[in-house]
Structures are given as C-alpha cells and as structure tokens.
Amino acid sequence: MSDNKPVLDFFGQFLMERIRDEAIDDWERIFQGKMRDNESKKIFETLSTFSPEQVQFIANLFPKIVDTTLHHFLWTLEQEEDINVLVKATESKYSNIREISDGLAGELYTEDGWISRFSNK
C-alpha cells in the first residue's frame, strides 16, 4: 500500500483542491453577493429575508453537502466495476484507484484523510 500512497494522495489532493474547495468557494461567493449570474443574484437577494443565524446555518451546510456528494461519488466508483479511474503512477504505469485503496470513501476522513490534509476549507 505504501508504494501506492503517492498515487492516492495525488488523486485526493486533486479532488480536495479542484472539486471540494472550489465548490465551497462558489457558494461562499454567492452568499457574499460576488457572483453576477441571475440565479446567484436571486439567491443573494433571498438571503436578506433570513436572520444572520439562518444564513450562517445554511453556509455551514456547504462543506457537509459537498463531502456527502464526494463520499457517494467515491463509494460508487469503488462499487462499479465498469468504471475505472486510472492515475499516472510513473511515466509508463497507471494505477486504478479502486484497486490501491482500502476504501475510497474512507480516504476522505480522519486526521490523516484527504479533507484534513489537502482541503483549505
């Protein structure tokens, strides 16, 4: 497993920085009124009808919703044998992340998990 740790970490860091953090950032920008598309503007306007506590409660849900989505995505990749995600391990070798992980969804959690090590949110 230790030979595969850099491959799993590369994939995990990619997911945390480019998917998890970006999704949370998008919603934070919507809640701050920084997004200019019509749907985001409507959401921001609607927030003015909520109390600060309600707004904060909803904002605190963003990471949890993103994490649940990532969990189900990784669990599905682990279960679905017809879908393989290959990560470049060396110049001429690719590793299937399902085969090198003890459980893809579990890679997210704990103090050594992808969220705590690679996410900025």
C-alpha positions as CSV (number, residue, x, y, z in Angstrom):
1,M,0.0,0.0,0.0
2,S,2.8,2.4,0.8
3,D,4.0,2.3,-2.9
4,N,0.5,3.5,-3.8
5,K,0.2,6.3,-1.3
6,P,1.6,9.0,-3.6
7,V,-0.9,8.0,-6.3
8,L,-3.9,8.1,-3.9
9,D,-2.6,11.3,-2.4
10,F,-2.3,12.9,-5.8
11,F,-5.9,11.9,-6.6
12,G,-7.1,13.0,-3.2
13,Q,-5.3,16.4,-3.3
14,F,-6.8,17.0,-6.8
15,L,-10.3,16.2,-5.5
16,M,-9.9,18.4,-2.4
17,E,-8.4,21.4,-4.2
18,R,-10.2,21.4,-7.5
19,I,-13.6,19.9,-6.5
20,R,-14.3,20.3,-2.8
21,D,-12.7,23.7,-2.2
22,E,-13.9,25.2,-5.5
23,A,-17.5,24.1,-4.8
24,I,-17.4,25.6,-1.3
25,D,-15.8,28.8,-2.6
26,D,-18.5,29.2,-5.3
27,W,-21.2,29.0,-2.6
28,E,-19.4,31.4,-0.3
29,R,-19.2,33.9,-3.2
30,I,-22.9,33.5,-3.9
31,F,-23.6,34.2,-0.2
32,Q,-21.4,37.3,-0.3
33,G,-23.1,38.6,-3.4
34,K,-20.0,38.3,-5.6
35,M,-21.4,36.2,-8.3
36,R,-23.1,38.0,-11.1
37,D,-25.3,35.4,-12.8
38,N,-29.1,35.8,-12.4
39,E,-29.6,32.7,-10.3
40,S,-26.8,33.7,-7.9
41,K,-28.3,37.2,-7.6
42,K,-31.7,35.8,-6.7
43,I,-30.2,33.6,-4.0
44,F,-28.3,36.5,-2.6
45,E,-31.4,38.7,-2.6
46,T,-33.4,35.9,-0.8
47,L,-30.8,35.7,1.9
48,S,-31.8,39.2,3.0
49,T,-35.0,37.7,4.3
50,F,-33.2,35.4,6.6
51,S,-31.7,36.1,10.0
52,P,-27.9,36.1,10.4
53,E,-28.2,32.8,12.3
54,Q,-30.2,31.2,9.5
55,V,-27.7,32.4,6.9
56,Q,-24.8,31.0,8.9
57,F,-26.6,27.7,9.4
58,I,-27.0,27.3,5.7
59,A,-23.4,28.4,5.0
60,N,-22.2,25.7,7.5
61,L,-24.0,23.1,5.4
62,F,-21.9,23.7,2.2
63,P,-18.9,21.6,3.3
64,K,-21.2,18.8,4.6
65,I,-23.2,18.7,1.4
66,V,-20.0,18.7,-0.7
67,D,-18.5,16.0,1.5
68,T,-21.6,13.8,1.2
69,T,-21.5,14.1,-2.6
70,L,-17.8,13.2,-2.7
71,H,-18.4,10.3,-0.4
72,H,-21.2,8.9,-2.6
73,F,-19.1,9.5,-5.7
74,L,-16.1,7.7,-4.3
75,W,-18.2,4.8,-2.9
76,T,-19.9,4.4,-6.3
77,L,-16.5,4.3,-8.1
78,E,-15.5,1.6,-5.6
79,Q,-18.6,-0.4,-6.3
80,E,-18.9,0.0,-10.1
81,E,-16.5,-2.3,-11.8
82,D,-17.4,-1.0,-15.2
83,I,-15.9,2.4,-14.3
84,N,-12.1,2.6,-13.7
85,V,-10.2,5.7,-12.7
86,L,-6.6,5.5,-13.6
87,V,-3.9,7.8,-12.1
88,K,-0.5,8.1,-13.6
89,A,2.0,6.5,-11.2
90,T,5.1,6.6,-13.3
91,E,5.9,7.7,-16.8
92,S,4.7,4.3,-18.1
93,K,2.4,3.0,-15.4
94,Y,-1.1,3.9,-14.3
95,S,-2.8,2.7,-11.1
96,N,-6.5,2.0,-10.7
97,I,-7.5,3.9,-7.6
98,R,-10.1,1.4,-6.6
99,E,-7.5,-1.4,-6.5
100,I,-5.0,0.5,-4.4
101,S,-7.4,1.9,-1.8
102,D,-8.8,0.0,1.2
103,G,-12.0,2.1,0.6
104,L,-12.2,5.2,-1.5
105,A,-14.9,7.0,0.5
106,G,-12.9,6.4,3.7
107,E,-9.9,8.2,2.2
108,L,-11.8,11.5,2.9
109,Y,-12.0,11.2,6.7
110,T,-9.9,11.1,9.8
111,E,-6.9,13.3,10.8
112,D,-4.9,11.6,8.0
113,G,-7.7,11.8,5.4
114,W,-7.8,13.9,2.3
115,I,-10.0,16.6,3.7
116,S,-7.8,17.3,6.7
117,R,-4.6,17.1,4.7
118,F,-5.5,18.7,1.4
119,S,-8.6,20.9,1.8
120,N,-8.3,24.6,2.6
121,K,-12.0,24.7,3.7
